[in-house]
Amino acid sequence: MTDTLSSLPPPDRRTLAASYGIGLFSMGQAEMLTMVVPLWAVHQGVPAAGIGILVGAKSLLTFFLAIHGGAMMDRIGTRRVMLFFAVVTGGVAALYPALPWFPFMVGLQMLIGFGGNMAWIGAQTIIARVARGDPGGIGRFSFFARIGNVVAPLVMGLLWDFAGPTVCFLSVGVWSAFLFYAVWQIPQATLGEKAPQSFDWRDVLPRLKDYTGSIGLIVIPAVAFTLAISFLRHATNGVENSFFIVYLRDLEFAGTMIGMLFSVAEILNGFGSLASGWFARRLPIPWLMVGFTAISIALLGATPFMGGVFVFLAAAHALRRTFEGIVQPLMFSMQARSVSRDLQGSIVGLRVTNNRLSSIITPILMGFIVERFGIMTGFFTMSALLLVVCAALAIALWRVKALRLHGE
């Protein structure tokens, strides 16, 4: 752990509870919007291509501005930025019922996607500082974030069925208010941030040096290593959230069964996060990340061998998500320890940009493979490519001493 993180005052229980609440409400906020916007688009008669544009538009600003957002948190304060975006996200969500025209919906998606992702970037920055890079504390944060993943869609589904679309969008504002309150409970001293001072409007504009500075962090071996792990994790998620679902539908499994499979896997992902501290105390963190990531990829590649048996497919998916849950806090911890506390936002912004790139590339690449050679070959080919990268990471870990030191 770097001196700059260890120099922060230890958090009390109230601060830890608030940071876990931030994880729950920031992740849940994103899931609420992910579910309700496609339903709203169908309700408005938007065609399938338009729905695809809406879903893609949500990530557009984040891809270009995630690094800027993380750097801005380092520059003017994580609390201040998160409080602002909690208000913005709730307010923008309330505009959907008032602006049901497609061009406005695309614009709202871009804004609300950026606002929600800024909240998640801030949540990761806060837990890195509050937990001071401890895998156990970050694991508990990830567990509560997964609770948000599970609870938020259920809440939105009930509200959609029994109260209607307008109440759904307004409820995002209520959820954002809880996020605002949780962030407000985090003492600035715990984050190592000074009390907010007046600042020039230019402080919120993108700066070239923020991007060059964040991208320059890749020269740190631990940062490059964890970015590669994160890219692989989101690559498998990209396959799971696209062609794995298509494969299940081709097997004529009901939508309810598929939904239950993903919900259960998400819960197990949260329990995997809780177990990360236990593993980190017993085995080197970098080898844990490579090993569990490789197993997750292999299980994905084995999908066609499971004979279309739902129990086998569900078990493999649940194991994948459990292993990914173990890896996530370890990755956060290793990155947090690799840079000083005044760069925690920048490293999160860089990771989010990296993840968005993976989420864009993977489905497109597999789509071409599936269209040309079929879905079975798609699973084999994508898994083989990702396992080759895992092997390269294992070789790098074996040969680069700076990476091995993180496991001692």
N, C-alpha and C positions, 0 to 999 in steps of 0.2 A: 504494500500500500504506500502511496506517495506521502511525503511529509505534509503536503498541503491538505490532503484529505484527512489524515490522522490528526491534524492540528485543530480540526473543527470540534466544538464542544459536543459531548455525547448527548444524544437525543433522549428526552424523557418519554414516558409512555404516551402522553397526550400527543406529542409530536409524531411518534411512530404511528399512532392510530390515525392521525390526520393524513399522513403520507399514504397509508393503506387505503383510506377513503378516496384520496386523489386517484389512486390506481383504479379503484372500482368505478368511480364516476367518469373518469376520462375515457377509459376503454368502453364502458357501457354507453357513453354518449355516441361514440362512433358506431356502435352496433345498432343503436336505435335508428340512426339515420340510414344506415346501410339497408335495413329491412323496409322502412316505411316509404322511401322514395320510389323504388320500383312499383310498389303497390299503388302509390299515388299516380305514377305515370300510366299504369294500366287503367286506373279509374278515369283518367283524362283522355283515354283513347290513343295514347302515344304508341306508334308501331314498334316492332322489335328492334329495328336498327336505331331508333331514337332512344330506346331504353339503354342500349349498349353505349350510346354517346353519353347519356346521363351518368351511367356508372363510371365510364372512363374520365369524364370531366371532373369527378370528385378528387382524383389524384393529380390533376394537371398542375395546379399551383404548388402543391406540396413538393412535387418532383423538382421544380425550379427554385423554390424558396425555402426548403427545409433547412439548408445550411445557413441561409440568412436568418431564419427564425431562431436556430440554436445559438448563433453568434449574438443575436440581439438580446437573448436572455442573459448571456454572459456579460453583455455590455451594460444593460440598463436594469437587470434584475429579473429572475425567473418568476417571482411572485407577481410583480407588476404586469408582466406580459401575460401570464396565465389568467389573472383576474380580468384583464381586458378581453381576452379571447373567450372566456367563459360567458361574459355578457354578450359579446358579438354573436357567438354561436346560437345562444338561446334566442336572440333577437332575429337573426336571419331565418331560423327555422319557422318562426311565427309568420314570416312573409309568404311561405309557400301557398297557403290557401288563398291569399289575396292576389297572387300572381301566377295563375294556372296556365300561362302560355309558355310554349316550349322554349323559346329563346331566353325568357326570364328564368325558367327552371334550370337551364344550363348554367347561367350566370350564378344563380343561387347555389348550385351544386359545387361550383368552383370555390366560392367563398366559404361555404360551410365545410367543405372537405379540408380546406386550408386551416380554418378555425379549429376543427376537431383534431386535426393532426398536430397543430401547435400545442393543444392541450396535452396530447399524448407525449410530445417531445418534452414539454415542461414537466410532466409527471415523472418521466425517466430521469430527467436532470435532477429533480428534487430527491428522488430515492437514492440516487448515486451519492448525493451529498449527505442526506440524513443517515443512511446506513453506512456511510464511509467505505463503500465498496465491499461490505460483508455479504457473501453469497446467501447466508441464511436470511438476513433481513430483506435482501432483494427478492429471494424466493417467496417470502410471505407476501411481499408487494405484488409479485406476479400472480400468486394465488387469488388475491382479492380482485386483481384486474380480470382474471378469468371468471370470477363470480359475476362481474359486470357483463362479460360476454354472454353468460347464460341467462341472467335475469332480464336484461334490457329487451331482448327480442320477445320474451314471453310477455312482458308488460305492454310492449307496443302491439303485439298480436291481440291481446285482450281489449286494449283501448280501441283498436281498429274495428274489432267485431262489435263492441258494445257501446262505443261512444262516437265513432266516426273519425274521419281524417283530420278535421280541424283540431279536435282535442288531442290527437296524436302529436301534431306538430307543436301545439302549445305545451304539451307535457315535456318536450325537449327543453323548454325554458325552465321548467320546474327542476328537471334533472341538472341543468346547468347551474341553477342556484345552489344546489347541494355541493356541486363541484367548487363553486365560488367560496362557499363557507369553509370547505375543507382546506382550500389553499390559504384562506385568511388565517387559519389556525397555526400555520407553520411560522415559527419565529425567524426573522431575518438572520439573527445571530447563528442559528443552527445551520443555515445555508452558507454562512460566510459572506453574506451580502450586506452592503451598507444601506442605511436608510435611504429611501428614494429621494433623489434631488431633482430639481428642475433640469430639463434637458432640451436641447435644440431639436426641432422637428426632423433634422437631418439624421438624428440618431436612429430613426426607425426605417430609414431607406437602405436598400441593399448596397453593400460595399464590395468592391472587387477583392480587397484584401481579406475580407471574411471568407470568401470562397477559396482563394489561394491558400489562406492559412489553414482552413479545415481540410482541404484536399492534401495539403502538405503533411498532415498528421499520418498519412498512409506510410510514410517512410519509417514510422515506428513499427517494429516487427509485430508487436502484440496487436496493434490497431489493424494492420493489414491482415493478420491471421483471423481476428474476430470478424472483420468485414467479410472475409471469404466464407466463414462459417455462417454468418447471417444471410449471405446471398444464397447459399445452399438450402438453408431452412426455408426461405421464402420461395425458392424454386419448387421445393416439394409441396409447399402450400398452394402455389399457383396451379400445379397439376391436380391436387386434391380438390380445389375449389372450381375446377373447370371440367377436365376430361374424366376424372374419377367419378364425378356426379353424372356425367353423360354415360359412362360405362354402367353405373348402377341403374340408370333409367333404361338403357338398352336391355338390361336383364329383367326389366319390367317390375322392379321393386317399387312399391308405393312411395309417394312423396313423404308421407308421415314416417315411414320406416327410415328413409334417408335422413330426414330431419332429426329423428331420435338418435341415429348413429352419430351424427355430428355433435349433438348436444352432449351425449355421454362422453364422447372423445374430448370435448372441451373441458368437462369436469375433471377427467383424468389428467388432462394437461395441467390443470391447476394443482392437483395433488403431486404431479411430477415436479412442479416448481417448488413445492414445500420440501421435497426430498433432496433438492440440489445441495443444500448446506451439509446434509449428511454425507453425500458422495464427495463433496469438496474437502471434507476433513479426512478422507481416507485414500483418495486417489488424486493424481495430478490433474488440475483443471483442464489444461489444453488437451490431454489425451482423452479425458471424459467427453469433451466437445466433439473431437474427431470420431471417437468410437460410436457414441450415440447417434450422431448425424449419419454416419455410414450405415448403421443398422436401420435407421428410418428410411433411407433411400433404398436399401435392399428390400425392405418390406413392401415399398411402393412398387418396385420392379417385379416383385413376385405376384402382383395382383392377378395376372392372367392365369397363373398356375393354381389358383384357388377354386377353379371349377364353377365359379358363379354361386358358390355357397355363401349365403348371407352371413352366417355365424363366423366363418373364416375371414371374410372380408371385413366384418365389423371388428373382430379381434385384432387384425393387422392394423386397421386404422386407429384403433384405440391405443395400441402399443406405440405406433408412430407419434401420436400426439402426446403420449406420456413422456417419451424420450425427448421430444422437442420442448416439453415443459421443463425438463431437467436442464437442458442446454441453455435456455434463454437467460436465467439468472446468472449462470456461470459466465456467459458472454458479457452481460452487463457489468459484472464484477471485474472481469479482466480488463475491459475497456476503462472503467472508472479508475482503476489503479494505474493505468498506463499514462494518464495525462493529469495535469494539475487541476485544482478545483475551479479555476477561472476559465477552463476550456471544456467543462462538462457539457454545457449546452452545445458547443460546436461539435463535439464527438457524437452526440445523439443526432444532431442534424445531418451529419455525414452518414451515419448509419441508416437513417430513414431514407435519405436519397438513394443509397445503395440498395435498400430493400425495395423501393419503388421501381428501380431499374430492373431488379430481378423479377418483380411481379409483372412487368411489361414484357420482358424478353421471353420468359419461360412459356406462357400460354401460346404466344405467337409461334415460337419455334416448334413446340409440340403440335400445334395446329397444322403446320405444313407437313410434319412427319405423318400425322394421322391421315391427312387428306391423301397423301401419296402412297402410304404403305399400310394403313389400317391402325386401329387403336391398340391392338396387342403389340405391334412393333413399336408404337409410340411409347408405351410403358417401358419396354426393354431398352430402347435407344436413349431415352431421357435418363433413366436410372444409370445406364452404363456411363454416360457422359459425366453425370454428377459424381459417380463413384471414382472416376479417374481424377477429378478435382480433389476428392477426399484423400486419395492415395498421394497426390502431390503435397497436400497439406501435412500428411503424416511424415513424408520424407523431409519436408522443411522443418517440422517440429523436432525430428531426430537430429538434424544437422545444425540448427540455429540455437545457440546457447541461450540467447536472450529470451527465446520463447520457453525453453525448458525451465528457466528460473521462475516463471509464473506458476509452475506446478509444485514448487518446493515450499 
